[in-house]
Amino acid sequence: MTTKNIALVAGGFTGEYEVSLNSAENIAASLDASKYKVYTILINRDRWFYELESDRFDIDKNDFSLILNGNKIKFDFAFITVHGTPGEDGKLQGYFDMLGIPYNTCDATTSAITMNKAYTKAIVEGIHGLHTARSMQLFKNEEVHNMASVVSVLKFPLFIKPNNGGSSVGMSKVHNIAGLHDAFERAFKEDHQILVEEFIKGREFSIGIARLDGHITVLPATEIISKKEFFDYEAKYTPGASEEITPADIPAAKNAEIGEIVTEIYLRLNCKGMVRVDFILLEGTNDFYFIEVNTTPGQSAASLVPQQVRAAGMDLGEFYGKLIEGAM
């Protein structure tokens, strides 16, 4: 059996560069070495390269190839694990489509749309059993982002977040009009569009979905109990700032309903490979409130999807292998 050359694409242009490297390390360690020859390709704004014993070898972007010891290496597959731009927003996907190199994530269109929280909510609206928080989308250079319009339409407390943010950076929870100005500024620093959303009180969850062996597989959900007021960047990446329970304690009937809703989200957004859906079960009614979908979820050993794969009794290397085979 010939081994396949896998370009494990990591890094990116955002503050999540290091997180992406941790994801890549875990994927590389998990993949079956007898089937896959893995090359971790790091990309940043200045350079795309492969590192070998502190030497750096540049990627030829014309055909996404690499020259090592005089040999030209071409890749059978790109495993994208870049969080944020350009790996989560469709840019790399479009590039690989043009070169005819298969990859593990959603396509360029879905990747681009799902990076925009407001557009995503508009598409999933109307799925049976799915609710979304009332919200407004504001643009930087418009007069519309005056406080009066927000206050007249939405009820406090409010979440203010960058519309295209990958990882909860620039997010605020605001309890009254006095806090809006600073929250807008913080969010507009990250993006020229922001989303102002009513706060949904309830239990927060995250659930992975993947197409494996041709079938959509819903992984066991994780409940996130944040010690902070909400699950922001710090809570996400600071050890001990949140407690994660996998599998979550959810009654069987509710679990089945959640599985149907997230499968419908996956289909309606035309997702491919593995994605993660974040949601809240409303206090009192347990109604499903959609937060967002993440098309390149973190894959470090402690990340949510690897936890869920293990909880489902699957081998992580086998899981990644199925994503590769399924996309090829």
N, C-alpha and C positions, 0 to 999 in steps of 0.2 A: 504494500500500500504506500503510495507516495504521500509525503507530508505536504500540507498546504502552507503557503507563506501568508501569515496574517500580519497586517499592519495594525497595531494597537495604537490608535490615535488619541493622544492625551495632551493636556495643557490648556490652550485657549487664551483668550484675550481678557479674561475677567479676574476678579479677586478669588475665584474658585480654582485657580491654577493648581494649587497644592492639593486640594481635595481631589481633583482629577487625577493627579499623579498617584494618590493613594488608591483610587479606583483601579487604575491601570496595573498597579503592583499586584493587587488581589486577583484581578482577571488573569494576568500572566502566570501567577503561581497556581491558579486553579485549572487552566486549560491542559488538556491531555497532550503531553510533549511528543508522544509517538504519532499523533495525528497532525499537530500544528506546530510550525516553526514561527514563534512569535517575535516580532520586532516592534519595540515600543518607539513610536515616532512622536517626538515632542514638537508642538507647534506654538509659536508665539508671534507677535506682530513682526518681528525682525527676521525670523528664521524657522524653517522646518528641518528637523535633523534627527538622526539616529545616533545614540551615544554608545560607544563601546570602549570600556576601560579608559574613560576620560578623553577619548578622541571623539570628535563630532563629525558625522558624515551628512552632508546636505542632501535633501530630497530634490530630485529633478521634478519640478511642478508640471512640466510639460506632459509627463506620462505617469507621475507619481511613482518614480522608481528610485533605486538606490545603487550606488556603485561601491562595493566592498571588495578589497583585495583584487581589483581589476575585474571582478564579476558584476554584471548588472542583475540586480534583484528586482523582479516584478512581483506584485502582490495579487494573490487570488481573492483576497477579501480585506475590507477595512472594518475593524471593530472600533467604532467611535465611542469614546468615553470622555468627551469634552463637555463640561457643564457651562451653560451660557454660550455666548458667541465664540467661534463660528460653528460649533458642533451641535448645538441644540436648536439653532434658529434656521436651519435649512441651507446655510451657505456651503458647508462641506458636502452635504447631501447632493446639492446641485452639481458641485464639482465632480464628485464620484460618478454621478449619473452620466455626465458628459464623457467621462473616461471609460464608462462601462465596467466600473469596479463595484461589485455588490457590497452592501454594508448592512449593519445590524439594526439600524434605527428606523423610525418612520421616514417617509419620503420628504422632499424639500417643502412641499406645500403644507403638509400636516405639521412638520417641525416649525415652520414659520408661523402658522396660525396659532398653534398651542403656546407659543412664547407670549402671545398677546392675550392676557387674561380676559379682557372684555369680549374679544371676538370669540374665544373659546366658549364662554358662557352663552353667547348668542346661539352658537351651533348646538350645544347640548340641551338648551331650553326645550321643554316639551317631552323629554324622555320620561316615560311613566315612572312615578315614584321619586323623581329627581327635583329638588328645589334649589334655587340659588338666592343668595342674599340680594336685597335691593341695593342698587349701586349706580354711580355716575362715572363716566369716563371724562377726564379733563385734559385739555391740551395746553402746553406751556404758553404759547403766544396768543392765547385767546382771552378776551375779557371774561369769558364764561367762568373761569375759575375763581369768581368772586364768592365770598363765603355765603352770601345771602341765598344764592341759588341752591347751594348744598344744603343749607340749614332748612330751607323751605321744603325740600323733597325727602331728605333722609333723617332718621332718628338716631341720636347718640345712644351708646358709644359707637364710634366709627373706626374702621380700619382704613388707613391711607397707605397705598403701596404703589411702587412703580409698576406700570402695566406690563413691561417686558422683563422685569427682574427675574433672574434665575433663582436666587437663593435668599429671599427674605431680607436682602440688604435694602436700607432706605424705608423700612416699614415702620409705621407708628400706630398706636391705639390712642384715640383722642376721646375725652369724656365731655368736653364742652367747646364752645366756639373759640375760647381763648387759646386753645391748643392747635387750632387749625393752621394758622400761618406757618409756624415752625414745621409742622408735619408736611405741609405742601412743599416747603423749601427742601426738606430732607429727601422727599420722594422725587422732586424734579431734578435734584442733583444726579440721580441715577437714570432718569429717563425723561423724554419730552412729553410722554403721556402718563397720566396716573389714574388709578382706580380708587374711588372713594366708596366704601362698602359698609353697610350696616353690620354691626357685630352680631354673630350668631353664637348664643351661649349653649354649650353642650360638650360632649366628649369628642376629642379629635382623633382621627384615624388616617392611616395610609395603607394602600393595598396595591400590590403588584399584579399585573396581568401580562401574559405573554402568549404568543402563538408557538406551541411546541408540537412537533409531529403533525402539523396541519390543524391542530385544534386549539381554540382559545382556552387557556388555563388561567383560572383565578387563584392566586396564592392566598395563604392565610393572612388576614388583616393584622396590622400592628396598631395598638392604641398608644398615643403619645400623651404622656402626662407631664406638661411643662411646669417647672418650678417657677418660671418667669410668667409674666402676664400673658404672653403668647409665644408661639414657637418661632422665634426669629433666628437670625443667623447665629447669634451667640448661643441660644438654647440648643440649636442644631449641632453645633460643633464643639461645645464645651462639655467635657466629660462631667456627668453628674447634674447638668443643668436641666435635663429632662429624663423621665423614666419611660422606657419603651417596652410594651408588653406584647410579645408575639408567641402564639396566636392570641389575639384579643379576646376578651371575655364577652362574646356576643351570642344571644340565643340562636339556636340552629335555624329557625324560620327567618329571622332577621338576616342572618348570614347568607341564606339562599337568595333573599331579596336584593341584598347588596351585590351579590355575584351577578344577578341579572342586570342590575343598573349599570355596573361598571363594564360589563360585556357590551351593553348597548352603547356606552360612551366610546369604547374601543372601536366598535364597528362604525359608528356615526362619524367619528373623526378620521376614519380610514387609517388607524394606527397599524404599525408593523413592529415585529420584534417585541421588546419588553418596555412597558411604560408603568408609571405609578400614579395612582389617583389619590389625592388627598381630599378628605371629606369630614363633615361633622354630623354627629347624630344629635338632633335638637333636644335640649333638656325637656323632659316632660312627655314629648310625643314620640321621640326617637325617629323623627323624619330625617331623611337623607339630604344633607345640604352639600352640594358640590363646591369645592374650593378651587382646585386646579389639577391639571394633568402635567406630569413631568416626563418628557420623552427620552431623557438620558439620566435616569436616576443614579445616585451615588452607588458605587460598588466596592467601597472599602469593606474590610471584614466585618465592621460593626454597622454598616449601612443597613437600611430597612429591607431592601429587596433580598440581599444575601441572608438576612435573618429569616425572612419568609420562605425562601427556598429550602433552608435547613429545616424549618418547622413543618414544611410539606413532606419531609422525609426524602428530599432529592439531593443528589450530589451536585455541588455548585459547578464543578468542571463539566459535568454532563449537561447541566442547564445551559451553560455558555456554548457548549458544543452544538446543542440543538438549535440555538439561535443562529449560529453560523450556517449549519446545514440547511435550516429552513429558509434562510435568505439567499442561499446559493442555488 
